[in-house]
Amino acid sequence: MVVQTQRDEVTWYECEACGLMFDDRDDASQHESDCDGEDPSYIQ
């Protein structure tokens, strides 16, 4: 499920599985459908 969050007066959408944040709800939903629940490998 995508969670809506306010930070610095901007709305962000967070993947509950891994915590990655998006500024677009559709992008967040698309990511979440493919997310395996682990930290994204491209964030080191």
Backbone hydrogen bonds in HBPLUS format (Angstrom, degrees):
<---DONOR---> <-ACCEPTOR-->    atom                        ^
c    i                          cat <-CA-CA->   ^        H-A-AA   ^      H-
h    n   atom  resd res      DA  || num        DHA   H-A  angle D-A-AA Bond
n    s   type  num  typ     dist DA aas  dist angle  dist       angle   num
A0003-VAL N   A0014-GLU O   2.92 MM  11  5.08 167.4  1.94 146.4 149.3     1
A0014-GLU N   A0003-VAL O   2.76 MM  11  5.08 169.1  1.77 151.9 153.6     2
A0005-THR N   A0012-TRP O   2.77 MM   7  5.10 163.9  1.80 154.7 156.4     3
A0012-TRP N   A0005-THR O   2.72 MM   7  5.10 170.1  1.73 161.5 164.7     4
A0007-ARG N   A0010-VAL O   2.94 MM   3  5.34 165.0  1.96 153.7 157.6     5
A0010-VAL N   A0007-ARG O   2.89 MM   3  5.34 151.2  1.98 115.2 124.2     6
A0013-TYR N   A0022-PHE O   2.72 MM   9  5.08 162.6  1.75 155.3 160.4     7
A0022-PHE N   A0013-TYR O   2.77 MM   9  5.08 152.1  1.85 140.1 149.8     8
A0015-CYS N   A0020-LEU O   2.93 MM   5  5.47 166.1  1.95 158.5 161.8     9
A0019-GLY N   A0015-CYS O   2.76 MM   4  5.02 143.7  1.89 142.0 152.6    10
A0028-ALA N   A0024-ASP O   3.07 MM   4  6.38 158.6  2.12 152.6 158.9    11
A0029-SER N   A0025-ARG O   2.89 MM   4  6.14 157.4  1.94 150.0 156.2    12
A0030-GLN N   A0026-ASP O   2.94 MM   4  6.11 158.7  1.98 147.7 153.3    13
A0031-HIS N   A0027-ASP O   2.93 MM   4  6.13 163.1  1.96 149.8 154.4    14
A0032-GLU N   A0028-ALA O   2.90 MM   4  6.07 164.7  1.93 149.4 153.9    15
A0033-SER N   A0029-SER O   3.10 MM   4  6.31 147.1  2.21 143.9 151.4    16
A0034-ASP N   A0031-HIS O   2.93 MM   3  5.33 140.0  2.09 108.6 120.2    17
A0035-CYS N   A0031-HIS O   2.88 MM   4  5.91 116.3  2.29 143.9 161.7    18
A0035-CYS N   A0032-GLU O   3.31 MM   3  4.84 147.1  2.43  90.3  99.7    19
A0043-ILE N   A0040-PRO O   3.22 MM   3  5.69 166.8  2.23 113.6 117.5    20
